[in-house]
Amino acid sequence: MSKKSNLFDDKTFINASGDLVVEKEASIIVKGTPLLEVRGNRKVLSIKGFGLGRHKSNGVIIADPSVSKFHAMITFKKGKGIIKDSGSSNGTFLNGERLIKDKEYSLTNEAVILLGKTRIIYLCEY
């Protein structure tokens, strides 16, 4: 992925297609509509759910070679966040625990999601 412009720092950038790309660290904030936040800058995510991975079709694109193209999914059931690993090569970790492929795990406020070397903090106000 080539950098079109560097909006924040080397941890997040806009690629040639105009997509917000995360590298190393970000937050997902849920106050009704989920938002991806990096250093105060935000991108609206789908309330139905979104993918996390290297492929540009994911809602959260991660520039990390140890992250799979379609690494994990976050969906919402009755307003509550659910994460599941999509069969990634290197695994998805939630609060230090490796997720079992295709098993759903509830996300709680301040949950730490680790995909490769990228850390995402999940913040919610239910």
C-alpha positions as CSV (number, residue, x, y, z in Angstrom):
1,M,0.0,0.0,0.0
2,S,1.4,3.4,-0.9
3,K,0.9,6.4,1.2
4,K,-1.1,9.2,-0.5
5,S,-0.8,11.6,2.4
6,N,0.1,11.2,6.0
7,L,-2.8,12.6,8.1
8,F,-1.7,11.6,11.6
9,D,1.7,10.0,11.8
10,D,3.3,6.7,10.7
11,K,0.6,4.8,12.6
12,T,-2.3,5.8,10.3
13,F,-2.5,7.0,6.8
14,I,-4.8,7.4,3.7
15,N,-3.9,5.0,1.0
16,A,-4.0,5.6,-2.8
17,S,-7.7,4.6,-2.8
18,G,-8.6,7.2,-0.1
19,D,-9.1,4.6,2.6
20,L,-8.2,5.3,6.2
21,V,-5.6,2.7,7.1
22,V,-4.5,1.7,10.7
23,E,-1.0,0.6,11.6
24,K,-0.1,-0.1,15.3
25,E,-2.9,1.5,17.3
26,A,-6.5,2.8,17.2
27,S,-9.8,2.9,19.1
28,I,-13.3,1.8,18.1
29,I,-15.8,3.9,19.9
30,V,-19.5,2.9,20.1
31,K,-22.1,5.5,21.1
32,G,-24.9,4.3,18.9
33,T,-22.9,4.5,15.6
34,P,-19.4,2.9,15.8
35,L,-16.4,5.1,15.0
36,L,-12.8,4.3,14.3
37,E,-10.7,6.9,16.0
38,V,-7.0,7.7,15.7
39,R,-5.5,10.7,17.5
40,G,-8.9,12.5,17.5
41,N,-9.7,11.9,13.9
42,R,-12.7,9.6,13.2
43,K,-14.2,7.4,10.5
44,V,-17.8,6.2,10.7
45,L,-18.2,2.4,10.7
46,S,-21.3,0.3,9.8
47,I,-23.7,-0.4,12.7
48,K,-24.4,-3.8,11.1
49,G,-20.8,-4.8,11.5
50,F,-17.4,-4.6,9.8
51,G,-14.3,-6.5,9.0
52,L,-10.8,-6.0,10.3
53,G,-7.9,-7.0,8.1
54,R,-5.5,-6.0,5.3
55,H,-8.0,-6.1,2.5
56,K,-9.4,-2.7,1.3
57,S,-13.0,-4.0,1.6
58,N,-12.7,-4.1,5.4
59,G,-14.2,-1.4,7.5
60,V,-10.9,-1.3,9.5
61,I,-8.0,-1.7,7.2
62,I,-4.8,-2.7,9.0
63,A,-1.4,-2.2,7.4
64,D,0.5,-5.1,9.2
65,P,1.9,-8.0,7.3
66,S,1.1,-10.4,10.2
67,V,-2.6,-9.5,9.8
68,S,-4.7,-11.6,7.4
69,K,-6.7,-10.1,4.6
70,F,-9.9,-10.9,6.3
71,H,-8.7,-11.3,9.9
72,A,-11.7,-10.8,12.2
73,M,-15.3,-9.4,12.2
74,I,-17.1,-7.2,14.6
75,T,-20.9,-7.3,14.6
76,F,-23.6,-6.0,16.8
77,K,-26.5,-7.9,18.4
78,K,-29.0,-5.8,20.4
79,G,-26.5,-3.0,20.5
80,K,-23.7,-5.2,22.0
81,G,-20.4,-5.7,20.2
82,I,-19.4,-9.2,19.2
83,I,-16.0,-10.2,17.7
84,K,-15.0,-13.4,16.0
85,D,-11.8,-14.5,14.3
86,S,-12.3,-15.3,10.7
87,G,-9.7,-18.0,10.5
88,S,-6.7,-15.7,10.6
89,S,-3.2,-17.2,10.3
90,N,-1.8,-15.6,13.4
91,G,-4.9,-15.4,15.5
92,T,-7.0,-12.6,17.2
93,F,-6.5,-11.9,20.8
94,L,-9.1,-10.3,23.2
95,N,-7.7,-9.1,26.5
96,G,-4.8,-11.4,26.1
97,E,-6.8,-14.5,25.2
98,R,-6.6,-16.1,21.8
99,L,-10.0,-16.4,20.1
100,I,-11.3,-19.7,18.7
101,K,-12.1,-19.4,15.0
102,D,-15.7,-18.5,14.2
103,K,-16.7,-18.5,17.9
104,E,-18.4,-15.3,19.1
105,Y,-17.0,-13.3,22.0
106,S,-18.7,-10.3,23.7
107,L,-16.8,-7.0,23.6
108,T,-16.9,-5.0,26.8
109,N,-15.8,-1.4,27.5
110,E,-12.0,-1.0,27.3
111,A,-11.5,-4.4,25.7
112,V,-8.1,-4.8,24.1
113,I,-8.1,-6.4,20.6
114,L,-4.7,-7.5,19.2
115,L,-4.3,-8.4,15.6
116,G,-0.7,-9.0,14.7
117,K,1.2,-6.0,16.1
118,T,-1.9,-3.8,16.0
119,R,-3.7,-2.9,19.2
120,I,-7.3,-1.7,19.1
121,I,-9.1,-0.5,22.2
122,Y,-12.9,-1.0,22.1
123,L,-14.8,1.7,24.0
124,C,-18.6,1.6,24.4
125,E,-21.3,3.4,26.2
126,Y,-24.3,1.1,26.4
